[in-house]
Amino acid sequence: MTWTVILATLAICVVKVLMTCLPTGVVNWLLNKFALHPKLHPEQATVTINGKAVEEKEQAAIIAAFNKATVLEKYTIYSGYNEHVYLHPENAGTPIVIEAKIEKKMTTFIMHRYSDHIDIVKQYKKKLVAYSVHVEPLQQHFMPQTANLA
């Protein structure tokens, strides 16, 4: 009976220590797995504007700016009800589409520019997630150039 109590106490202590002091690699993996706005690698992504692929130099700059973006707000999308509002907004202009392979699955990011933020719709599997970000280089530098390509 005493050994059972001692082993149970020891097991509970080990589980508690592992849960409160996870290794850095495990924590980073968990955070990246459930990240709303993941970091992209230029070699694993393709950037298109108006259906045309952009140059490698501009693609690398767009992805670098995308990685530095700050998430402002997450939007709620109701399947079949308000999907079109986020996928095809009225006053957003030509979207930038980034297709990236993240952990063995293809993910599509559709970015729509507004004056003070950028809305991003993330499509993976059959799910849609919409959120807004703030990133100065994309809002001021790259997006006005995309209007000339349209």
C-alpha positions in Angstrom: 0.0 0.0 0.0 2.8 2.4 0.9 4.6 1.7 -2.4 1.5 2.4 -4.3 1.1 5.8 -2.7 4.8 6.6 -3.2 4.8 5.6 -6.9 1.5 7.5 -7.5 3.0 10.6 -5.9 6.2 10.3 -7.9 4.2 9.8 -11.1 2.1 12.9 -10.4 5.2 14.9 -9.6 6.9 13.9 -12.9 3.8 14.8 -14.9 3.5 18.1 -13.1 7.2 19.0 -13.8 6.9 17.9 -17.5 3.7 20.0 -18.0 5.1 23.1 -16.4 8.7 22.9 -17.8 8.4 21.7 -21.3 11.6 21.8 -23.4 11.9 24.8 -25.7 11.7 22.7 -28.9 8.3 21.2 -27.8 6.9 24.6 -26.9 8.0 26.1 -30.2 6.5 23.2 -32.1 3.2 23.6 -30.3 3.1 27.3 -30.9 3.8 27.0 -34.6 1.3 24.2 -35.0 -1.6 26.3 -33.7 -0.4 29.7 -34.9 -2.9 32.0 -36.6 -0.3 33.8 -38.6 2.6 31.4 -39.4 6.0 32.4 -40.6 6.6 31.5 -44.3 9.7 30.5 -46.1 10.2 32.0 -49.6 11.3 28.6 -51.1 8.1 27.0 -49.9 5.7 29.7 -51.1 4.4 31.1 -54.4 3.1 34.7 -54.6 0.7 35.7 -57.4 -1.0 39.0 -58.1 -4.0 38.9 -60.5 -3.1 35.3 -61.4 0.5 36.2 -62.4 3.5 35.0 -60.5 5.8 37.8 -59.2 9.6 38.0 -59.5 11.7 36.2 -56.9 13.1 39.4 -55.5 9.6 40.9 -54.9 8.3 37.6 -53.7 11.0 37.4 -51.0 10.2 41.0 -50.0 6.5 40.3 -49.8 7.0 37.2 -47.7 9.5 39.0 -45.4 6.9 41.7 -44.8 4.2 39.1 -44.3 6.3 37.4 -41.6 6.8 40.8 -39.8 3.0 41.5 -39.7 1.2 42.1 -36.4 -2.2 40.5 -36.0 -4.8 43.0 -35.0 -8.1 41.0 -34.9 -9.5 37.6 -35.8 -12.9 37.6 -37.6 -15.6 35.0 -37.3 -16.6 33.3 -40.6 -19.9 31.4 -40.7 -19.8 28.7 -43.4 -22.2 29.5 -46.2 -23.3 32.7 -44.6 -20.6 35.4 -44.8 -17.7 33.6 -46.6 -18.1 35.8 -49.7 -17.7 39.0 -47.6 -14.1 37.9 -46.8 -13.2 36.1 -50.0 -14.4 38.8 -52.4 -14.7 42.1 -50.6 -16.1 45.1 -52.6 -13.5 47.8 -52.1 -10.3 45.9 -51.6 -8.8 45.9 -55.1 -6.6 43.2 -56.5 -5.6 40.6 -53.9 -2.2 39.2 -53.4 -2.4 35.4 -53.1 0.3 33.4 -51.3 0.2 29.6 -51.6 2.5 27.9 -49.2 3.2 24.4 -48.0 3.0 24.3 -44.2 3.6 21.0 -42.5 2.7 18.8 -45.5 -0.5 20.7 -46.4 -1.1 23.5 -48.8 -2.4 26.7 -47.3 -3.6 29.7 -49.3 -3.4 33.3 -48.0 -5.5 35.9 -49.8 -4.6 39.4 -48.8 -6.9 42.4 -49.3 -5.5 46.0 -48.7 -7.4 48.7 -46.9 -6.1 52.2 -45.8 -5.2 51.2 -42.2 -4.9 47.4 -42.3 -4.7 44.3 -44.5 -7.3 41.5 -44.3 -6.0 38.0 -44.7 -8.1 35.0 -45.5 -6.3 31.7 -44.7 -7.6 28.6 -46.5 -6.5 25.2 -45.6 -8.2 21.8 -45.9 -11.9 23.0 -46.0 -11.5 25.6 -43.3 -11.4 29.4 -43.6 -9.9 31.8 -41.1 -10.0 35.5 -41.5 -7.9 38.1 -39.6 -6.5 41.6 -40.1 -2.9 42.5 -39.8 -0.9 45.7 -39.7 2.3 45.8 -41.7 3.7 49.0 -43.1 5.8 47.7 -46.0 2.9 45.9 -47.6 0.4 48.7 -47.0 2.5 51.5 -48.4 5.2 50.1 -50.6 4.1 46.9 -52.3 0.3 47.2 -52.6 0.3 50.5 -54.7 2.5 48.7 -57.2 0.0 45.9 -57.5 -2.7 48.3 -58.7 -0.5 49.0 -61.8 -0.4 45.3 -62.6 -4.1 44.9 -62.8 
